[in-house]
C-alpha cells in the first residue's frame, strides 16, 4: 500500500499546471519529500544540447555542471550512481534531466528506479506542453498552430494516464493474495471454536476481519476502475431470468437491511421475463445501488421495482434515506465524489461505487439515472435495453453461451462500431508476436503497452507447442531461456532457417544484439520489441 500511495502521489504531481516553473516546483518537492531524498535538481536542455540549471529543491547544495553532464552521456533510462558519499538518481528526459540526491542507502532503489521509469512518458509530455505555452505567449502569430499542438498533447496526457491504471491493477492483484489470507484466518480465529482466545482477543480479531473486508472492497473497486480504463472488461452474455435475479439479490442483501431494522422488498409485476446480458455485471450494479440505499437510510423501507417498457427494462431502487441535493446530483457518478466531505466521514466509502456502476452500465448498452430530494429519499433507475447493444468492446472480450445445449439464443446482439474502427482493428491484427516460456509477472506491463498499440500476443509453454503456431505470420518470436525445456541452439537454428525474427531473454552475459539480460526487461525490452515491429 505504501508503494501504491507513493506512485499515486508522484504521478499526480505531474501535469497540474501549464506554467513550467509551477509544475517543476511541485514535481521536485513531491519527488524529494515523498522518496526521502535530501535534494533534487532540474536542468533544461536547449537546442544546442547544452544544459543549464532551472530549479533546485534546496539551493544550499551546488554541483559542477560539467560533472553532471558526464552522468548523462548516452543515458536513455533511469540510473543510480555513487556520488561522493551519496547516491545520485538520474532521470533523463527529452528536454531536461532530474537529479535526485539520496543520503540514506536503505532506500528501495529498485522500486524507485522502476517507478520513475514509468513516469518518463508523462513527464516528457507535460514539460513539452509547458514549453509550448511559453512559446505561444511570445509568438502570437503561431497561436492557432500551438493551440492544436496543445490539444494533441492533452490527448497524449490522457493516454499516458492509463499507465497509472495498469500499475494499480497489477498492485491490486498482488495485494489481494495476502489480504484474502488475513480475512480467512481472522474469521476462523474470531469464531474461537477451541476457546483459546479471551473476549478481548476475539474482539480484536473481528476488528481485523472487518478492516480486511473494507480494504478488499477498496482494492476490488480500484481493480474494476483500472480494468474499465484499460478496456480489459470481459462481457459474458447469458439468457437471464430477471425475476429470479432480483429475488436472489434481495435474499442476499436482506441481512444488511435487517441489521439496520430496514424493510427491503421487491415488486416485480411482470411474469417471468428473460434478457440476454451479463448477469454478473447487472448484479454488481444492483448490489452497489441497494447497498448504498441501505447505507444512507436510517429508517423506513427500500423497494426494488422491475418495470417493462417498449424497448427496455427498468429496475428502480427506491429508498427513504437522506437524499442528495440537486446541485450535487450531477456529480455523484464521478469518481471519488460523494454528496460532500461529511458524507464520507459519517458513512464511509470511497466514492467509486456509483462511478463503476455507471461505467459498467454504459458497457452493457444500458444507463443509470438518479432522482432525489433531501430528507425524502432517492431513486436510482437501471435501464437495460431488450436488444443488447454492447459498446466499445471487441469481439474477443464478449462470449455468448447457454447452459442448455438445446436452447437457442436469439441473435439480438450488435456492436456499436463504425467502419473506421473496424478498419483500424483489422490493421492492428496484422501485427503478432509469439512468446515462448513466458515469465508472466515481469512481462505483464509490457504486454499491456503492446496491446494498446494493436499488437496481438500468443503464449506457449514450450518450443514443441509453438510449432503449431508458427504457421501464422509472426513479426517476432520472444523466448525466455530460463527453465526452457528444449535446447536453445536448436530452437534458434530452426527460427533462422525460417527467416523469423527472434529475441532471447537470458540471465547470462551475451553480446549478441538478439539477446537481452532479464534485469533489463522493464527498461529496454519494450523498445526492442517496437524496433522489430517497425514502430
KOLZASE-194853 format. One record per residue (C-alpha): residue number from 0; residue in three letters; chain; x negated, y, z negated. Coordinates in steps of 0.5 Angstrom, whole numbers. Example, Ala and Ser with C-alpha at 12.3 -4.5 7.8 and 13.67 -1.06 7.14 Angstrom:
# KOLZASE-194853
i,aa,ch,x,y,z
0,ala,A,-25,-9,-16 .
1,ser,A,-27,-2,-14 .
//
This chain:
# KOLZASE-194853
i,aa,ch,x,y,z
0,unk,A,0,0,0 .
1,unk,A,-6,5,-1 .
2,unk,A,-8,4,6 .
3,unk,A,-1,5,9 .
4,unk,A,-1,11,5 .
5,unk,A,-8,14,7 .
6,unk,A,-7,12,14 .
7,unk,A,0,16,14 .
8,unk,A,-3,22,11 .
9,unk,A,-9,22,15 .
10,unk,A,-4,21,21 .
11,unk,A,1,26,19 .
12,unk,A,-4,32,18 .
13,unk,A,-6,32,26 .
14,unk,A,-2,36,31 .
15,unk,A,2,40,26 .
16,unk,A,0,47,29 .
17,unk,A,-2,49,36 .
18,unk,A,-7,54,32 .
19,unk,A,-13,51,33 .
20,unk,A,-16,54,26 .
21,unk,A,-10,52,22 .
22,unk,A,-10,45,25 .
23,unk,A,-17,43,24 .
24,unk,A,-17,46,17 .
25,unk,A,-11,42,15 .
26,unk,A,-15,36,18 .
27,unk,A,-21,37,15 .
28,unk,A,-18,38,8 .
29,unk,A,-14,31,9 .
30,unk,A,-20,27,11 .
31,unk,A,-25,29,6 .
32,unk,A,-20,29,0 .
33,unk,A,-16,23,2 .
34,unk,A,-22,19,3 .
35,unk,A,-26,21,-3 .
36,unk,A,-31,25,1 .
37,unk,A,-36,30,-1 .
38,unk,A,-36,35,5 .
39,unk,A,-33,35,12 .
40,unk,A,-35,39,19 .
41,unk,A,-32,40,25 .
42,unk,A,-36,42,31 .
43,unk,A,-34,44,38 .
44,unk,A,-37,42,45 .
45,unk,A,-37,47,50 .
46,unk,A,-37,47,58 .
47,unk,A,-45,46,58 .
48,unk,A,-44,40,53 .
49,unk,A,-47,45,47 .
50,unk,A,-44,44,40 .
51,unk,A,-43,50,35 .
52,unk,A,-40,49,28 .
53,unk,A,-33,51,28 .
54,unk,A,-31,50,21 .
55,unk,A,-33,46,14 .
56,unk,A,-30,44,8 .
57,unk,A,-35,46,4 .
58,unk,A,-40,52,6 .
59,unk,A,-45,50,1 .
60,unk,A,-48,45,5 .
61,unk,A,-51,46,11 .
62,unk,A,-54,42,17 .
63,unk,A,-59,43,22 .
64,unk,A,-55,43,29 .
65,unk,A,-61,39,33 .
66,unk,A,-61,34,28 .
67,unk,A,-53,33,28 .
68,unk,A,-54,32,36 .
69,unk,A,-58,26,35 .
70,unk,A,-53,23,32 .
71,unk,A,-48,23,38 .
72,unk,A,-53,21,44 .
73,unk,A,-49,16,48 .
74,unk,A,-44,15,42 .
75,unk,A,-37,13,44 .
76,unk,A,-34,10,38 .
77,unk,A,-34,12,30 .
78,unk,A,-40,10,27 .
79,unk,A,-43,10,20 .
80,unk,A,-50,13,19 .
81,unk,A,-55,13,13 .
82,unk,A,-56,21,12 .
83,unk,A,-61,23,7 .
84,unk,A,-58,20,0 .
85,unk,A,-51,20,3 .
86,unk,A,-47,16,8 .
87,unk,A,-45,20,15 .
88,unk,A,-39,18,19 .
89,unk,A,-39,21,26 .
90,unk,A,-32,21,29 .
91,unk,A,-34,23,37 .
92,unk,A,-28,27,41 .
93,unk,A,-27,29,48 .
94,unk,A,-28,37,46 .
95,unk,A,-31,36,39 .
96,unk,A,-34,32,33 .
97,unk,A,-32,31,26 .
98,unk,A,-38,29,21 .
99,unk,A,-35,27,14 .
100,unk,A,-40,26,9 .
101,unk,A,-40,21,3 .
102,unk,A,-44,20,-3 .
103,unk,A,-40,14,-6 .
104,unk,A,-43,8,-2 .
105,unk,A,-37,4,-5 .
106,unk,A,-32,7,0 .
107,unk,A,-29,1,4 .
108,unk,A,-33,4,10 .
109,unk,A,-30,-2,15 .
110,unk,A,-23,0,14 .
111,unk,A,-24,8,14 .
112,unk,A,-28,7,21 .
113,unk,A,-22,3,24 .
114,unk,A,-17,8,21 .
115,unk,A,-21,14,24 .
116,unk,A,-22,10,31 .
117,unk,A,-14,9,31 .
118,unk,A,-14,17,30 .
119,unk,A,-18,19,36 .
120,unk,A,-13,19,41 .
121,unk,A,-8,24,37 .
122,unk,A,-14,28,35 .
123,unk,A,-16,29,43 .
124,unk,A,-9,31,45 .
125,unk,A,-8,35,39 .
126,unk,A,-14,39,40 .
127,unk,A,-14,40,47 .
128,unk,A,-7,42,46 .
129,unk,A,-9,48,41 .
130,unk,A,-15,50,46 .
131,unk,A,-10,51,52 .
132,unk,A,-6,55,47 .
133,unk,A,-12,60,46 .
134,unk,A,-13,60,54 .
135,unk,A,-5,61,55 .
136,unk,A,-6,68,51 .
137,unk,A,-12,70,54 .
138,unk,A,-9,68,61 .
139,unk,A,-2,70,62 .
140,unk,A,-3,70,70 .
141,unk,A,-3,62,69 .
142,unk,A,2,62,64 .
143,unk,A,7,57,68 .
144,unk,A,1,52,69 .
145,unk,A,-1,52,62 .
146,unk,A,7,51,60 .
147,unk,A,7,45,64 .
148,unk,A,1,42,61 .
149,unk,A,3,43,54 .
150,unk,A,10,39,56 .
151,unk,A,6,34,58 .
152,unk,A,1,34,52 .
153,unk,A,7,34,48 .
154,unk,A,10,27,51 .
155,unk,A,3,24,50 .
156,unk,A,3,26,43 .
157,unk,A,10,23,42 .
158,unk,A,7,17,46 .
159,unk,A,1,16,41 .
160,unk,A,5,17,35 .
161,unk,A,7,9,37 .
162,unk,A,0,7,34 .
163,unk,A,3,9,27 .
164,unk,A,9,5,28 .
165,unk,A,4,-1,31 .
166,unk,A,0,0,24 .
167,unk,A,6,0,20 .
168,unk,A,9,-6,23 .
169,unk,A,2,-10,22 .
170,unk,A,1,-8,15 .
171,unk,A,9,-9,13 .
172,unk,A,8,-17,15 .
173,unk,A,1,-17,11 .
174,unk,A,5,-14,5 .
175,unk,A,11,-19,5 .
176,unk,A,7,-25,4 .
177,unk,A,4,-24,-3 .
178,unk,A,11,-20,-4 .
179,unk,A,15,-26,-3 .
180,unk,A,11,-30,-8 .
181,unk,A,11,-25,-13 .
182,unk,A,19,-24,-12 .
183,unk,A,20,-32,-12 .
184,unk,A,15,-33,-18 .
185,unk,A,18,-27,-22 .
186,unk,A,25,-30,-21 .
187,unk,A,23,-37,-23 .
188,unk,A,20,-34,-30 .
189,unk,A,26,-30,-31 .
190,unk,A,30,-36,-32 .
191,unk,A,26,-38,-37 .
192,unk,A,28,-46,-37 .
193,unk,A,22,-48,-41 .
194,unk,A,24,-43,-47 .
195,unk,A,16,-41,-47 .
196,unk,A,18,-33,-46 .
197,unk,A,21,-29,-51 .
198,unk,A,26,-24,-50 .
199,unk,A,21,-18,-48 .
200,unk,A,17,-22,-43 .
201,unk,A,24,-24,-40 .
202,unk,A,26,-17,-39 .
203,unk,A,19,-15,-36 .
204,unk,A,20,-21,-31 .
205,unk,A,27,-18,-29 .
206,unk,A,24,-11,-28 .
207,unk,A,18,-14,-24 .
208,unk,A,23,-18,-20 .
209,unk,A,28,-12,-19 .
210,unk,A,22,-8,-17 .
211,unk,A,19,-13,-12 .
212,unk,A,26,-14,-8 .
213,unk,A,26,-6,-8 .
214,unk,A,20,-6,-5 .
215,unk,A,21,-11,0 .
216,unk,A,28,-7,2 .
217,unk,A,23,-1,4 .
218,unk,A,18,-6,8 .
219,unk,A,24,-9,12 .
220,unk,A,26,-2,14 .
221,unk,A,19,0,16 .
222,unk,A,18,-6,20 .
223,unk,A,25,-5,23 .
224,unk,A,24,2,25 .
225,unk,A,17,0,28 .
226,unk,A,20,-5,32 .
227,unk,A,25,-1,35 .
228,unk,A,20,5,37 .
229,unk,A,15,-1,40 .
230,unk,A,21,-4,44 .
231,unk,A,20,-11,40 .
232,unk,A,27,-12,38 .
233,unk,A,30,-18,41 .
234,unk,A,37,-19,42 .
235,unk,A,41,-26,41 .
236,unk,A,48,-26,44 .
237,unk,A,53,-31,42 .
238,unk,A,60,-31,42 .
239,unk,A,62,-28,35 .
240,unk,A,69,-29,31 .
241,unk,A,69,-22,29 .
242,unk,A,75,-24,24 .
243,unk,A,70,-29,21 .
244,unk,A,64,-25,21 .
245,unk,A,68,-19,17 .
246,unk,A,70,-25,12 .
247,unk,A,63,-27,11 .
248,unk,A,60,-21,9 .
249,unk,A,66,-19,4 .
250,unk,A,65,-25,1 .
251,unk,A,57,-24,1 .
252,unk,A,58,-17,-2 .
253,unk,A,63,-18,-7 .
254,unk,A,58,-19,-13 .
255,unk,A,55,-12,-12 .
256,unk,A,62,-9,-12 .
257,unk,A,65,-13,-18 .
258,unk,A,58,-11,-22 .
259,unk,A,61,-3,-21 .
260,unk,A,68,-5,-22 .
261,unk,A,70,-3,-15 .
262,unk,A,75,-6,-10 .
263,unk,A,72,-9,-4 .
264,unk,A,78,-11,1 .
265,unk,A,78,-13,9 .
266,unk,A,84,-11,13 .
267,unk,A,84,-15,20 .
268,unk,A,91,-14,23 .
269,unk,A,88,-18,29 .
270,unk,A,89,-25,31 .
271,unk,A,82,-29,32 .
272,unk,A,78,-24,37 .
273,unk,A,71,-26,40 .
274,unk,A,66,-22,42 .
275,unk,A,59,-23,46 .
276,unk,A,54,-20,42 .
277,unk,A,48,-20,37 .
278,unk,A,52,-23,30 .
279,unk,A,45,-22,26 .
280,unk,A,45,-14,28 .
281,unk,A,52,-13,27 .
282,unk,A,52,-16,20 .
283,unk,A,45,-12,19 .
284,unk,A,49,-5,21 .
285,unk,A,55,-7,17 .
286,unk,A,51,-9,11 .
287,unk,A,48,-2,11 .
288,unk,A,55,1,11 .
289,unk,A,58,-3,6 .
290,unk,A,52,-3,1 .
291,unk,A,52,5,2 .
292,unk,A,59,5,0 .
293,unk,A,58,1,-6 .
294,unk,A,52,5,-8 .
295,unk,A,56,12,-7 .
296,unk,A,63,10,-10 .
297,unk,A,64,10,-18 .
298,unk,A,71,8,-18 .
299,unk,A,76,6,-13 .
300,unk,A,76,2,-7 .
301,unk,A,72,0,-1 .
302,unk,A,76,-2,5 .
303,unk,A,73,-5,12 .
304,unk,A,78,-5,17 .
305,unk,A,78,-8,24 .
306,unk,A,82,-5,30 .
307,unk,A,82,-7,37 .
308,unk,A,83,-1,43 .
309,unk,A,83,-2,50 .
310,unk,A,75,-2,52 .
311,unk,A,72,-3,45 .
312,unk,A,73,-6,38 .
313,unk,A,72,-1,32 .
314,unk,A,70,-3,25 .
315,unk,A,71,2,20 .
316,unk,A,68,2,13 .
317,unk,A,72,7,8 .
318,unk,A,70,9,1 .
319,unk,A,73,14,-4 .
320,unk,A,66,16,-6 .
321,unk,A,62,23,-7 .
322,unk,A,63,24,0 .
323,unk,A,58,28,5 .
324,unk,A,58,36,6 .
325,unk,A,60,38,13 .
326,unk,A,53,42,14 .
327,unk,A,49,35,12 .
328,unk,A,54,30,16 .
329,unk,A,50,31,23 .
330,unk,A,43,30,20 .
331,unk,A,45,23,16 .
332,unk,A,43,19,22 .
333,unk,A,36,22,22 .
334,unk,A,30,18,19 .
335,unk,A,28,19,11 .
336,unk,A,35,24,11 .
337,unk,A,40,24,6 .
338,unk,A,45,29,3 .
339,unk,A,40,32,-1 .
340,unk,A,34,31,-5 .
341,unk,A,38,30,-12 .
342,unk,A,42,24,-8 .
343,unk,A,35,20,-7 .
344,unk,A,33,22,-15 .
345,unk,A,40,19,-17 .
346,unk,A,42,14,-12 .
347,unk,A,35,11,-10 .
348,unk,A,34,9,-3 .
349,unk,A,29,11,3 .
350,unk,A,34,15,8 .
351,unk,A,32,9,13 .
352,unk,A,38,5,13 .
353,unk,A,43,9,17 .
354,unk,A,38,11,22 .
355,unk,A,36,4,23 .
356,unk,A,44,2,24 .
357,unk,A,44,8,29 .
358,unk,A,38,5,33 .
359,unk,A,41,-2,33 .
360,unk,A,48,0,35 .
361,unk,A,45,4,41 .
362,unk,A,41,-2,43 .
363,unk,A,47,-6,43 .
364,unk,A,51,-1,47 .
365,unk,A,55,1,41 .
366,unk,A,56,7,37 .
367,unk,A,57,9,30 .
368,unk,A,61,15,28 .
369,unk,A,62,19,21 .
370,unk,A,67,23,18 .
371,unk,A,67,25,11 .
372,unk,A,70,30,5 .
373,unk,A,66,32,-1 .
374,unk,A,69,28,-7 .
375,unk,A,74,25,-3 .
376,unk,A,70,19,1 .
377,unk,A,67,18,7 .
378,unk,A,69,13,13 .
379,unk,A,64,10,18 .
380,unk,A,66,7,24 .
381,unk,A,62,2,28 .
382,unk,A,65,2,35 .
383,unk,A,63,-4,39 .
384,unk,A,65,-5,47 .
385,unk,A,68,-11,49 .
386,unk,A,64,-11,55 .
387,unk,A,57,-12,53 .
388,unk,A,52,-6,55 .
389,unk,A,45,-8,53 .
390,unk,A,41,-1,54 .
391,unk,A,33,-1,55 .
392,unk,A,32,-8,53 .
393,unk,A,28,-12,58 .
394,unk,A,31,-19,60 .
395,unk,A,25,-23,56 .
396,unk,A,28,-19,50 .
397,unk,A,35,-22,51 .
398,unk,A,38,-29,50 .
399,unk,A,45,-32,51 .
400,unk,A,47,-38,48 .
401,unk,A,52,-42,45 .
402,unk,A,52,-48,40 .
403,unk,A,58,-51,44 .
404,unk,A,55,-54,51 .
405,unk,A,61,-55,54 .
406,unk,A,63,-48,52 .
407,unk,A,63,-43,58 .
408,unk,A,61,-36,56 .
409,unk,A,64,-30,61 .
410,unk,A,59,-26,65 .
411,unk,A,60,-20,62 .
412,unk,A,53,-17,60 .
413,unk,A,50,-12,65 .
414,unk,A,44,-8,64 .
415,unk,A,43,0,64 .
416,unk,A,37,0,68 .
417,unk,A,36,5,74 .
418,unk,A,33,3,81 .
419,unk,A,26,7,79 .
420,unk,A,26,3,72 .
421,unk,A,27,-4,76 .
422,unk,A,22,-2,81 .
423,unk,A,17,0,75 .
424,unk,A,18,-6,72 .
425,unk,A,16,-10,78 .
426,unk,A,10,-7,79 .
427,unk,A,8,-8,72 .
428,unk,A,9,-15,72 .
429,unk,A,3,-16,77 .
430,unk,A,-2,-15,72 .
431,unk,A,-3,-21,68 .
432,unk,A,-9,-24,63 .
433,unk,A,-10,-30,60 .
434,unk,A,-12,-31,53 .
435,unk,A,-15,-38,51 .
436,unk,A,-16,-40,44 .
437,unk,A,-14,-33,41 .
438,unk,A,-15,-30,35 .
439,unk,A,-8,-27,34 .
440,unk,A,-10,-23,28 .
441,unk,A,-15,-19,31 .
442,unk,A,-12,-19,38 .
443,unk,A,-5,-16,36 .
444,unk,A,-7,-9,36 .
445,unk,A,-10,-9,43 .
446,unk,A,-4,-14,45 .
447,unk,A,1,-8,43 .
448,unk,A,-3,-3,47 .
449,unk,A,-4,-7,53 .
450,unk,A,4,-9,53 .
451,unk,A,5,-1,53 .
452,unk,A,1,-1,60 .
453,unk,A,5,-6,63 .
454,unk,A,0,-12,62 .
455,unk,A,3,-19,62 .
456,unk,A,-1,-23,57 .
457,unk,A,0,-31,57 .
458,unk,A,-3,-35,51 .
459,unk,A,-6,-42,51 .
460,unk,A,-10,-46,45 .
461,unk,A,-15,-50,50 .
462,unk,A,-18,-50,57 .
463,unk,A,-15,-56,58 .
464,unk,A,-8,-53,57 .
465,unk,A,-10,-47,61 .
466,unk,A,-11,-51,68 .
467,unk,A,-3,-51,69 .
468,unk,A,-3,-43,68 .
469,unk,A,-9,-42,73 .
470,unk,A,-5,-42,79 .
471,unk,A,-2,-35,77 .
472,unk,A,-6,-29,79 .
473,unk,A,-9,-27,73 .
474,unk,A,-13,-21,73 .
475,unk,A,-18,-23,67 .
476,unk,A,-19,-29,63 .
477,unk,A,-21,-28,56 .
478,unk,A,-24,-33,52 .
479,unk,A,-25,-34,44 .
480,unk,A,-32,-38,44 .
481,unk,A,-31,-39,36 .
482,unk,A,-28,-46,35 .
483,unk,A,-27,-47,42 .
484,unk,A,-25,-55,43 .
485,unk,A,-29,-55,50 .
486,unk,A,-36,-54,53 .
487,unk,A,-36,-46,54 .
488,unk,A,-41,-47,60 .
489,unk,A,-37,-52,64 .
490,unk,A,-31,-47,63 .
491,unk,A,-35,-41,66 .
492,unk,A,-37,-45,72 .
493,unk,A,-30,-47,73 .
494,unk,A,-28,-40,73 .
495,unk,A,-34,-37,77 .
496,unk,A,-32,-43,83 .
497,unk,A,-25,-40,83 .
498,unk,A,-28,-33,83 .
499,unk,A,-24,-31,77 .
500,unk,A,-26,-25,72 .
501,unk,A,-27,-27,65 .
502,unk,A,-29,-24,58 .
503,unk,A,-32,-28,53 .
504,unk,A,-31,-26,45 .
505,unk,A,-37,-29,41 .
506,unk,A,-40,-29,35 .
507,unk,A,-47,-30,38 .
508,unk,A,-52,-24,41 .
509,unk,A,-52,-25,48 .
510,unk,A,-54,-19,53 .
511,unk,A,-49,-22,59 .
512,unk,A,-44,-16,60 .
513,unk,A,-38,-21,60 .
514,unk,A,-40,-23,53 .
515,unk,A,-37,-18,47 .
516,unk,A,-39,-20,40 .
517,unk,A,-33,-21,36 .
518,unk,A,-35,-15,31 .
519,unk,A,-33,-10,37 .
520,unk,A,-26,-12,38 .
521,unk,A,-23,-6,35 .
522,unk,A,-27,-1,38 .
523,unk,A,-29,-4,45 .
524,unk,A,-25,-10,47 .
525,unk,A,-19,-5,50 .
526,unk,A,-24,-1,54 .
527,unk,A,-27,-7,57 .
528,unk,A,-20,-10,59 .
529,unk,A,-18,-4,62 .
530,unk,A,-24,-3,66 .
531,unk,A,-23,-10,69 .
532,unk,A,-16,-8,71 .
533,unk,A,-18,-2,74 .
534,unk,A,-14,3,69 .
//
